[in-house]
Amino acid sequence: MENIQTMITDQLGPSGPLMIVGLLGVFLILITLPVLLKKRVDPLDKLKAAGRASEMKNAKGERLRSPSGKDKLEKYASFLEPQNAEEYSASKLKLLQAGYRSANSVRIYNFAQFALGIFGLICGGIYTLIQMQQPDATITSQNLAMWILIPGGIGYVLPKYWVTRRLQMRQEAITNGFPDSLDMMLVCVEAGQSLDQSIIRVAAELKSGFPDLADEFEMVSQEVKAGKDKNTVLKDMSDRCGVNDITSFVTVLVQSAQFGTSIADALRVYAAEMRDKRVMRAEEQANKLPTKMTLATMMLTVPPLMAMLIGPSIYSIAVNLGG
């Protein structure tokens, strides 16, 4: 063992044994994961899973996760999905608001995090091996940890960043297109169409300009045609969008239906409010612009100006002192 340790130290430096142990640990993890994922299920575990599945039912008695024979990740569902109903609902809602409506979106999202994390660790390990082969390489334990763990961390965080960014862009697009959709809906209602017909027409008109909002209105129309309660459909739409303006709009329509007031009057008032709100948002962004440009202006304008003003004097002083 002393001879082996001496040889490793001579080849890799003082931190050579630590590098070997770290790489061996990563290799063992990669070997163990397929074994754990493909292990045979204990009958007692099946009974426990059935008990948990019966507990994870919503108020309507429907399962939160329904198995599908076509999904290749179904057998890894217990590993790739949260077993807590609240955590699963939160992840599902976030992906819905980002525009991912697949029944297995949570499973695919967690699999992407896991796969990209492992891929990052493998890339970090390969890069570390390449650096270790350099003749003049001096690798410390800190460098070893950074080269292996940082790519894995980036791979694990990348799907989360992608979904969060997609959610923000989708909510911004819905917010920008919502006032125009209200104006078109108001025109349709005042022309004699019902609310359901106006939603279908608005969805068709917004398809080219605001596809995300058009998809939401189209889904509302399809669910209403399928016989689902209109109030429930509108509330589901507000949950999928995650935009305060949509939530307020749904509240206005529900209250208008409950109290029997005119939908056209409610739409007229709310559409005018949304137009004013859009103008206020534009003015807010315009007012923020000078503050954001101040730093850039100082960095790009002041140094050249100082160089032009003080540069000749400094050059003259240097010439005189040199003479």
Summary of the structure (lengths in Angstrom):
residues: 323
radius of gyration: 30.4
end to end distance: 71.9
largest distance: 95.9
contacts: 827
relative contact order: 0.06
helix: 80%
strand: 1%
